[in-house]
Amino acid sequence: MRKEDKNVLIESLTEELNNINNFYLTDVSGLNAEQTSNLRRICFNNNITLKVAKNTLLRKAMENVDKELDELYSTLKGNTSIMFSETGNGPAILIKEFRRKSNRPILKGAYIEEMTYVGDEQLDFLTTIKSKNELVADIITLLQSPVKNVVTALQSGGNKLSGILKTLSEKSE
């Protein structure tokens, strides 16, 4: 591969690493052509981009990024593929689901919303991570609950009060 081609690949990877806050480094070696094709199809259907890159090029791209990725450098050995996703737990759920039929892909590491996770043992934890939007929705729901209770109590109390007033006014006649 020519040096110009390598530089283009490094720039492309750097741009993707800068633009996406969630990516997983995995090992898909050992999958046959059919399994790899199925994995790519499942990734595509779940809005996850799967790319295979040389470790040296990926490391250079990671060094060009303004994120703390130092912990992930140790995972850049052997076959490495990258899963880019808008959701933090999407690739973890996909990996876990795909492993029901195969022992791959193996999670090497992940970078999710400014946090680094290293090792395949993190997979179960990563499937439970909520995205930023899910957390905001949970907080809004929690904040709305007391307000809804107060409004409901006032509305039901208003009905009771008007009923009592109506009864009292009819008695005085």
N, C-alpha and C positions, 0 to 999 in steps of 0.2 A: 504494500500500500504506500502510495506516495505521501510525502510530508504534507502537501497541500490538502489531500483528502483527509488525512488525520486531523488537521487543523479545523477543517469544516465539521467533522464529526464532533470534535471537542467543543466547538462553538455551539453546535446544535444541542448537545447534551447540557452544556452550561445554561443555555437559554431555558431549556425545559426544567432544570433543577431550580432555577431562579423563579420561574413562574408558577410552579406547583408546590404546595406545602406538604404533600403526602406522597411518599414513594417507598417502595419495598425493594430490597435486594434479595434475590432468591437464586437457588441452584436448581435448574431444570434438567441437568445432565441425567442421563439414564432413561429419559422418556423417548419412546420411539416416535417415528414421524406422525403416526395417527394420533397418539396422545398429545404431542406438541401442537398439532393442528386443532385438536379439540380444546386444548387450553387457550390457544389464541382466539378461537371462536367464542369461548365463554368470556374471556376478558373483553373482547369487542362488545358483546351483548350487555356487559355490565359497566360500560364506559371506563374501562381500565386499559391503558396502553402498555403493551408488553414489548420490551426491546432487549436485545442481547448486545452487550458491548464488551470490548476488550478491557480488562481490568486497568491497564496503564492509561488508556484513554479516559475511562470513567474517573479514575483518580485525579487526572489533570483537570477534568471538568469540575469535579467536586472541590478542588483547591481554588478554582476561579469563582466560586459562589460565596456570597456573603452570609452563609449559614455555618453553624458549628457542626461540621460533619466529621471531625477528627476520629471519633469513636468508630465510625463505619469503615475507616481505612483498613482495619485488621480483617474485615470480612471479604476484602477483594482478593480472594485466592480461588483458583479453580474456575469453573464455569459460573458466570454471573449474568443474571438477567434482571432488568429493572421493570417494576410495575408502577406506573404513574396513575394516580387516582385523585378525584376531587374529594372523596370521602376517606376518612382515616381508617375505617374498619372494613371497607369494601374488599381490598385485596386479601385481608386476613380471612374473611368469611369465604371468599372464593378458594383460597388455598386449602382451607379446612374441608370444604365441600369436595374439591378435586381429589383430596387424599383418601376419600372413601373408596376410590377405585385404584389408586396408585400410591406409592410412598413418596412421591415428588409432587410439587416443588418443595424444597426445604427453605425455610426462612433463614436468611443470613443476618439481616438487619432491616430496620425500618426507620424512617424519619417522618414523624407525624406532628404537625403543628408545633414546630420548634423543639420537639423532644426526640431523643434517639433511643432506639431499642435494639439490642444486639442478641442474637441467638434464637434458635427454633423454639426454645421453651417459652418464649414471649407470645407465641401464636394465640393461645387461649385468652390471654389478657387483651391482646389487640382486637379480638373479635367483639369484645364488650365495650370498646371505646366509643363514645358518642362524638358526633361531629359538632362543630361550633354551633351550627344552626339548630341541631337537636337540643343542645344545652340551653340556648336562648329560648327555644320553645318551652322547655321544661320550666324555666324561671318565670316566663310570662304566665304559664298555667298556674304556677304556685302563687304568683302575685294576684291573679284574677280571682282565685278561690275565696279569699275573705271578702272581697268586694261583692261578689255574687251572693254570698251568704247574707251580707247586710241588706242588699237590695231585695232579696227574697223575703227576708224577715220584715222589712218595711212594707213590702207589697202585701204580704199576708196579714200583717198587723193593721194595715189600712183597711182591708176588707172587713176585718173583725170590728174595728172601730166604727166604720160606717154602719155596719149591721147593728151594733149596740145603740148608736145614735138614732137610727131609724126606729128601733124598738122602743126606746125611751120617748121619742117624739109621738109615737102612736099611743103610748100609755097615757101621756098627759092630755090627750084629747078626750 
